[in-house]
């Protein structure tokens, strides 16, 4: 699962809206949408904030080989 898919999955699993997360990390909703669409990538500061929001490691957030909480291996 690539980063945009991971981000979308974690957001939905957390029952948060794009605008909620965008406000928490200090970006516009449009910027956050671009993260989920794979148009732009967040910088390391934003990645650390996102990992904290979702209570995952940076590796779980960005690595396609790292298992995500709540995702079966077959879902990748």
Secondary structure, DSSP 8 states (H G I E B T S, - for coil): --HHHHHHHHHHHTT--HHHHHHHHT--HHHHHHHHHTSS---HHHHHHHHHHHT--HHHHH-TTS--TT--GGG-
